[in-house]
Amino acid sequence: MSVLTAATDQSFCAPLPVLGKDVTVPLVTGGEVTYAALDYAASAPALQRVWDDVAAYAPYYGSVHRGAGYLSQLSTDLFESSRVTVAEFLGCRDDDQVVFTRSTTDSLNLLAAALPADCQVFVFETEHHASLLPWRDARVTYLNAPRTPDQAVETLERALAGRDPYGPALVCVTGASNVTGELWPVKELAAAAHAHGARIVLDAAQLAPHHPVDIAELDVDWVAFSGHKLYAPFGSGVLAGRSDWLTAAEPYLAGGGASRQVARRADGGVDVEWHTTAARHEAGSPNVIGVYSIASACKALTEAGFDSLVAREQRLVADVRAGLAEVPEVKVLSLFGDDAPRVGVISFVVAGWNSSHFAAALSAEYGIGVRDGLFCAHPLVRTLLGSDPQDVGECGAPEAEPGQKSLNAIRVSFGAGTPDEHVERFLRAVKELVSEGAQWKYRTEDGRCVPDRGTATQV
């Protein structure tokens, strides 16, 4: 784990200002409380800096590229300068391209559509569905879940040793698990891939908001991430890296912006000359607001000092893990073990509790937002839980009695905008729910566990 380790700078900074930090929500037991947003792994709140930058630009919003008017030219400059900012944030090489997409999922599907013919793809079963599923037109080898970082490298090396040495190959790997938060040995996996003539794409959706990502230092070929996890929730994403496969591929979407020139032929058809730059895969009117918000977030995180942000988050990680360890009924999920470096993403189960019931009680009785389920990483969570796709459970029905397997899990996640109080309230709530039980009755509605407001009675 030579690169993706916790920062050594132990000077902690204050939480970065985010939207929603003063929002209050009603409690089913009466009264209101400031909302504790602890679902950063799904979507992080917008940084106040991002919102302010977007609001300042909004009156000048205009069409991007080819417009003669002042606002169009200003918006075009903003769009393209945002590309430069993102490239700097990622440590891109001089010949790398930054392509703007809708999300990490969109980025990886774009790359999948650009794979050379007969490409082999190697992906661990532990991946998020965004990086597990796009490779439908390739020859895919799914690798079993490793139990140590070294085993991950060894598993990949064995798989690559048996591949066609002359054909194209791609390895797809996460930087930080969206289930366990554990950091993966990206630099070592990249070295293994390149030693066997393969390329590698890094799914940095959970890594980029929590840890510096440097394409050149990690020696990965591409990086994909989403703005909505990077405190820039305006529906934009990034695919950054080598240009040759992207330039050789047909445009991801055919249309204006991707085409340099279109002409009718004598036979009634059309001839198209496509762009060879990033524009080749950015057809249509681009999401200028989303792109600018990503650039703003990149600047904000860099200026705040990533070392300090990482150091503070590691303290919160340690606090959460220590607090959960005090509750014998709680089991934290992990692939690599307790000592593995990780970001602020922690999943767990509670003996005697349906995970949906527990998460609903955290929300309704404490104003705490977490996530429950399989987190769009079904094979990984089921591997960690030992559950089966056919297993189902109803709200209120215990799934994790001693000796029983859990059917899903609870995930708490946090980041640069999380106040200490939110973490403290979460740990207090976990301990109270386990020791005293829920104060309210709950029922299943449309597959979700919700307070039974019809009875309006406490337990």
N, C-alpha and C positions, 0 to 999 in steps of 0.2 A: 504494500500500500504506500508506494513511495511519494505519490503526489496528493491523493485525496485524503488528507489527514486534517485533524483539527488545527486551527491556527494556534501559534505559540504566544501571540500577544494576549496577555491576560487583562488588558485594560478594557473594562466593559463600558459600552455606551448605553445611552437611554434608548427606549423603544423609538423607532421612527414613527412620526405622525401618520396615521392612516385614517381614511374615511370610516365612519361608523363607530369610532372609539367611544362616543358618548350616547349611542343609541340605547334606549331602554326597551325591554320587552316584558310582557305580562307573565306572571307566574300563575299556574293553575291553583296554587294554594292561596293566592291573593297578593296584591301589590305588584311592584315592578322592580327590575334590577337591570343594571347595565349589562348589555349582551357580551358574553365571553366567546369570541369567535375563535374556535380551536379546530377549524377544518381547513387550514391553509393548504393542505395537500390537494384538495379539490379545487378551490379558488381562493387566492389570497386577497384581502381587501386592497383597494387602491391606495397607494401612497398619496398623502396630501400634496406632495410635490408634483406627482403625475397629474392629479386633478387640476391643480393650479396652472400647470403648463398647458394642458389641453384647453382649459377655460380661456386662457390668454390668447391662444391661437384661434379658437372657434370663430370669432368674427371675421377672420381672414381666410376661412376655409374656402377652397376653390378646387377646380378640376386639376388633375395631375397630368403632366406631360402634354406637350403640343399646344397648350393654350397660350394665346398672345397677351391676355390681360395680366395686370399686376398680381392679382390674387392667385391666379393659376401659376404664374412663375414663382411666387413666394411659396405656394404649397409644394410645387415640384422641388424647389431647393430644400424645403424642409424634409420631404420624403427621401431625397437622395442623401442628404446629410445624416439622416437617421440611419441609413444603411452603413455609413462610415462609422457612426457611433457604435452600432452593434458589432461591427467587425473589430473595432478596438476593444470592446468589452470582452469579446471571445478570443482575443489574441490570434485573429486570423492571419494566415500567410498571405504574401503579396498577391498570389494568383488565385486565392479563394474567392468564391462568390457568396453573397448573402441574398437569399431568396426569401421574400416575405410571403407567408401562407396564412391560413386561418388558425392553426394550432399545431401542437406536436403531432397529433394524429394525421393532420393534413400534410405536414412535412414528410412524415415517413411513408405515407401513401404516394406522395410525389416521387420520393426516391425509389420506391418499389416500381413505379411506372417507368422509371428511367434506367432500370437495370439492363445490362447487356443481355443478349440472347443466351439462354442456357446457363444463367447465373445460378450458382449454389448459394443458399443463405443458411447461416448457422445462428440459431437464437435459443437462449435458455428458456425453459418453461416458466421461469420465475418472472418473466417480463410482464409489464402492463399490456393490456390488449392492443394499445396503440402501436406497440412495437412487436407484438406477437402475431398479429393477424394480417398485416398488409401484403404479405409476400405470396399471394395466391398464384401468381403466374411464374414463380420460381421453383426450383427444387429445394425444399426446405428440410433441414435437419433440426429437430427439436432436441435440445440437450437437457438432461436431467438436472434437477436442482442440486447445486453443490452445497456442501456444509462448511466449507472454509474458503477464503479467498484463493489460497493455493490450489485447492481442488477445482475451483472454477477455471483457473489457467490450465491445469493439467487436463481437465475434461475437454476444453476447447482444443488444446494441442493434439489430443488423440483423435478428435473428430476431423481436424484439418489434415492430419497426416494421411487419412484415408480418402481424401477428395481427389478429383481430377486435377493434377498439378498444372494443367495448361489452360483450363477454363477460368472465367471470372468467378469470384467468390466474395461474399459480404458477410461480416459478423455484425449482429445488432445486439447492443448491451446497454443496460441502464447504468446511470452514474450513481444514483441513490434509489433504493427500493421505495415505491410508493406504499408499501405495506409495512416493512420493518424499519425503514429509514437508513438501513445499513449501506455504507459506501462500498462500491465494487472496485476491484483492482483494475481500473480502466487502462492505465499506462501499460501494465503487464499484459493485459489482454490484447492491447493494440500491438505490442511487440510480437506476441505469439501469432496474431493474424498476419502481420507483415512478413514474418519469417516464413510463412507458408504461402505467400503470394496472394493473400486475401486483403480486402479493405474492411474498414470498421466504421460504423455509425454509432454515435453516442446519443442515447435518449437522455437528455439533460433536463427534462421537465421538472423533476424533483431536486436536481442538483443545482442548477443555475440560481434559484432564489436563495440558496443557503450557503453556497460555496463558490469561490472563483473557478471559472472554467477557462482553460487556455488550450485552444486547439493545437497550437504548435508544440507546446510543452507536453501535452498528453499524446501527441502524435496520432490523433484520430483523423479520419478522412472527412467525416461530417459530424455536425452537432445539430440536434433538433431540440427546440423548446417552445413553450407557450407563454404569451404575455399574461394571461389571466392567472398564472401561478407566480409570475414575477412582479406582482403588484401593479399590473397594467391591464385591467379587465375590459378590453375593448375589442375582443375577437380577432386577435392577430397572433401569428407565430413566426418562427424562423427556421429555415434550413440553411446552414452555412457550411461551406467546405469546398472540396475539389469540383472543378467546373467541367471536366471532360465528359463524364457520363451524362451530366445534365445537358450539355451542349449537343451531344450526339443523339439524345432522345427526342422523340416527338414532343411538342408542347403538352404540358399537363392538361391545359384547357386551350381550345382553339378559339381565337377571337381577337378583338382589337387590343393593342398593347403588346401582344406576343408576336404580331406580324410586322415585319419591316416594310414589305411591299406586297400588294396583291394585284394581279392583272388577269383579265379575261383572255382565254385562248380562242383561236379560230374555231376550234371544235365545240365551243360553248362552255368548256370547263374553266377552271381558274388555276393559275400558278401562284404559289405563295413563297415568299422569302421570309423565313422566321428570324427573329433576333437570335444572336449568339450570346447575349448577356443574360443577366438574371431576369430581364423582362420577358424572355422566352417562356417562362413559367409563371408569369404574373398577369395573365390576360384579364381583361375587364377593368373597371374602375377600381383602383386599389383602396384599401382601408387606410386612408391617410391618418385618421385619428388613432387607430390601433397601432400603426407603425410608429407614430410619434410618441405614443404613450410608452411603448417598449424602450425607445431611445431615452426617454425621460427617466424611466425606472433604472436603466443601465447607468446613467449619469448619477442618479441619486444614491444607488448602492455603492458606486465607486467613490463618490465624494464622502460618503459616511464612513468609509474605511471598512473593507470587507473583513479584515483581521479582527477588528473590534466587534463587528456584527456576529462573526462566527464564534468568538469567545463568549459573548453573552448568550448566544443560543445554546452553546455547549453547557453552560451553567444551567439553563432551563431544562435541557435534556437530562442532566444529572439529577436535578431536583425531582423531575417527574418519575424517573426510574427509581430513585430512592424512595419516593413516596409510595409508589405502587408496590415496591418490594416489602413494605410494611403491612400489606394486606395479603395474608396467605391464600385467600380465595382467588387472587388475581394471577394470571399467567401471561407474561409478555411474550409475544411471538418473535422468533429470531431464527435466521438461517446460520449466521456465523458465530453466534454465542454472545455472552454478555459483554465481552471486552471489545467487540467490533466497533470501530468508529461509525458514527451515524449522524444524520441530520435530525431536525425536529419533527420526526414522523414516528409514532409508536402505536402499534396495534396490540390488543390484548383481549382476553376472555375472562369472564368472572364465573366461578363455580356457582351453580344454582340459578344462574340468570340467563334468560334469552337476551342476546346482545341487542336486539332491536328494542326490547323492553328497557334495558339499562340506558341506552342512548336517549330514548324518549323521556325517561325520568330525569336525566341530566338536563334536558332542554326545558321540560315543563315545570320542574320543581326548583331548578337552579339557574336557568337562563344561560346554559352552556351548550354551544353548538359543536357536536362532534359528528362522526360518520360511523355507520355500522353496515355490515354486509361483507362482500367479497372484493370490493374496491377495484373493479375492472381488472382483476388479476386472479381470476378464478383458479387456475391450476396451482399457483403459488399458495394461496390461502388454504385451499383444500389439502395441499401437501403438508402445510404447517399444522393444520387441524386434524388431519387424518380422516376427513369427511369424504362423502361421496356425492356426485351431482344429483342423485335421486333423493338425498336427505332434505327434508323440509321441516320447518317448525312454526308454531303459532305463537303470537305475542302472549307472554305470560307463562308459556310452557317451558319449564327449565330444560336447557340444552346442555348444561355443563356441570351436572352433578358429578361428584367423584366417581371416576370409572367410566363416565360417559364422554363422548366426543362432542365438541361444539360444532355447530353448523355454519356459523359466521362469526365475525369478530367486531370489535369496537376500535376505531382509530382516532387518536388525538394528535393534532398537528399544529404547529405554531412556527413563528418566524420573527422577522425584524420588527414587526409592529405589535408583538404580544406583550402586554404589561405583566409584571410579576403577579399581580392580583388575580389574573385569570387562571394562571397555573395553580396558585394557592387555593382558589375556590374549587377548581376541578379536583384536586387531591382531597380536599375536605369533603366534597360531594361523594366521591368514590367510597371513602371510608364510611360515611353516614349511610349511604344506600346499602352497603354490604352488611353493616352492623345492625341497622334499624329497619331496613326495607323501604320501599316506596311509600309515600304518604297518600297516593292517589291510585285509583283503579284505572287500568288500561285495557284497550281492546284492539283487535286487528281491523283496519279499515283500508281497503284497496292495497292490501299487502304490506301496510305499514302499521307499526304500533303507535297508537295515539291515546291521549287521555280520554277516558270515558266521561265526557261532559254531560251526557244525558242523565246520569244518576246524580251528578253534583254532590257526591259524597266521598269523603276521604276513607282510606283503608282503616 
